């Protein structure tokens, strides 16, 4: 059991987690810049609908939560270095599974760190799963 805990707390696992969080952040931003209708248009408690179409509903309720696991699995499929996985994880399927689990944990741990930092220091980190528009349009003043 100590080997599993030591492997999970290794530097390679931290690198996988940081990579998944950073790449996930940029993938989300790129997708939402390319398809702005995927963003939610309201918060949970607003009376108007949160999403403009079904694709936005799927992206926000499923896609954003699957993305870190997918990116972790992709990382596991593309890398073979023992620095990331240790000497015990040798097969591709084991690397994909391990990196996918690390990706899921990375997303959860990032949210915990984000909330703790906000509560203790007041600094707000960007939320990778934030379903509110990142830019609020400002109304144009009347001309004339």
C-alpha positions as CSV (number, residue, x, y, z in Angstrom):
1,X,0.0,0.0,0.0
2,X,2.9,2.4,0.7
3,X,4.1,1.9,-2.9
4,X,0.8,3.0,-4.3
5,X,0.7,6.1,-2.1
6,X,4.3,6.9,-2.9
7,X,3.6,6.6,-6.6
8,X,0.6,8.8,-6.4
9,X,2.5,11.5,-4.5
10,X,5.5,11.4,-6.9
11,X,6.8,14.3,-9.0
12,X,5.7,12.6,-12.2
13,X,2.1,12.5,-11.0
14,X,2.2,16.2,-10.1
15,X,3.5,16.9,-13.7
16,X,0.6,14.9,-15.2
17,X,-1.9,16.7,-13.0
18,X,-0.5,20.2,-13.9
19,X,-0.4,19.3,-17.5
20,X,-4.0,18.2,-17.5
21,X,-5.2,21.3,-15.7
22,X,-3.3,23.7,-18.0
23,X,-4.2,21.9,-21.3
24,X,-7.8,21.5,-20.1
25,X,-8.0,25.3,-19.4
26,X,-6.8,26.1,-22.9
27,X,-9.0,23.5,-24.6
28,X,-12.0,24.9,-22.9
29,X,-11.2,28.4,-23.8
30,X,-10.4,27.5,-27.4
31,X,-13.7,25.5,-27.8
32,X,-15.7,28.3,-26.3
33,X,-14.0,30.9,-28.5
34,X,-14.6,28.8,-31.6
35,X,-18.3,28.1,-30.7
36,X,-19.5,30.8,-28.4
37,X,-23.0,29.3,-28.2
38,X,-21.6,26.5,-26.0
39,X,-21.2,28.9,-23.1
40,X,-24.0,29.1,-20.6
41,X,-26.0,32.4,-20.7
42,X,-27.3,32.4,-17.2
43,X,-26.4,31.1,-13.7
44,X,-28.2,28.3,-12.0
45,X,-30.7,30.4,-10.1
46,X,-31.6,32.8,-12.9
47,X,-35.1,32.4,-14.2
48,X,-34.0,32.4,-17.9
49,X,-32.6,29.3,-19.5
50,X,-29.0,28.5,-18.9
51,X,-28.2,27.2,-22.3
52,X,-29.1,28.3,-25.8
53,X,-29.1,24.8,-27.4
54,X,-28.6,21.1,-26.7
55,X,-24.9,21.2,-27.6
56,X,-24.3,23.8,-24.9
57,X,-26.2,21.6,-22.4
58,X,-24.0,18.6,-23.2
59,X,-20.8,20.6,-23.2
60,X,-21.4,22.1,-19.8
61,X,-23.0,19.1,-18.0
62,X,-20.9,16.3,-19.4
63,X,-18.0,17.6,-21.7
64,X,-16.3,19.8,-19.1
65,X,-16.3,16.9,-16.6
66,X,-15.0,14.3,-19.1
67,X,-12.3,16.5,-20.5
68,X,-9.7,16.1,-17.7
69,X,-10.1,12.3,-17.7
70,X,-9.8,12.3,-21.5
71,X,-6.7,14.5,-21.4
72,X,-5.1,12.4,-18.7
73,X,-5.8,9.2,-20.7
74,X,-4.4,10.8,-23.8
75,X,-1.3,11.8,-21.9
76,X,-1.0,8.2,-20.7
77,X,-1.3,6.9,-24.3
78,X,1.3,9.3,-25.7
79,X,4.0,9.1,-23.0
80,X,6.1,6.1,-21.9
81,X,8.7,7.7,-19.6
82,X,9.0,5.9,-16.2
83,X,9.4,9.3,-14.5
84,X,5.6,9.8,-14.8
85,X,4.5,6.2,-13.9
86,X,7.3,4.6,-11.9
87,X,8.7,1.1,-12.6
88,X,5.5,-0.8,-12.0
89,X,3.2,0.7,-14.7
90,X,4.5,-0.8,-18.0
91,X,1.6,-1.4,-20.3
92,X,-0.2,1.3,-22.4
93,X,-3.6,0.4,-20.9
94,X,-2.2,0.8,-17.4
95,X,-0.7,4.2,-18.2
96,X,-3.9,5.4,-19.8
97,X,-5.9,4.3,-16.8
98,X,-3.4,5.8,-14.3
99,X,-3.2,9.1,-16.1
100,X,-7.0,9.3,-16.5
101,X,-7.4,8.8,-12.8
102,X,-4.8,11.5,-12.1
103,X,-6.6,13.8,-14.6
104,X,-9.8,13.3,-12.7
105,X,-8.1,14.0,-9.3
106,X,-6.3,17.0,-10.8
107,X,-9.6,18.6,-11.6
108,X,-11.0,17.9,-8.2
109,X,-7.9,19.1,-6.4
110,X,-7.7,22.2,-8.5
111,X,-11.3,23.1,-7.4
112,X,-10.4,22.5,-3.8
113,X,-7.3,24.7,-4.0
114,X,-9.2,27.4,-5.8
115,X,-11.9,27.6,-3.2
116,X,-9.4,27.5,-0.3
117,X,-7.3,30.2,-1.9
118,X,-10.4,32.4,-2.5
119,X,-11.5,31.9,1.1
120,X,-8.1,32.6,2.8
121,X,-6.6,35.3,0.5
122,X,-9.4,36.6,-1.6
123,X,-7.5,35.7,-4.8
124,X,-9.7,34.2,-7.4
125,X,-8.2,31.6,-9.8
126,X,-10.0,30.9,-13.1
127,X,-12.4,28.0,-12.7
128,X,-11.9,25.4,-15.6
129,X,-15.5,24.3,-15.1
130,X,-17.1,27.7,-14.8
131,X,-20.3,27.7,-16.7
132,X,-20.8,31.4,-16.7
133,X,-19.7,33.7,-19.6
134,X,-16.1,34.7,-19.2
135,X,-16.8,38.1,-20.8
136,X,-20.0,40.0,-20.0
137,X,-21.0,42.2,-22.9
138,X,-21.5,45.8,-22.0
139,X,-24.5,47.6,-23.6
140,X,-23.8,50.3,-26.1
141,X,-25.0,53.8,-25.2
142,X,-27.7,55.2,-27.4
143,X,-26.4,57.2,-30.3
144,X,-28.0,60.3,-31.5
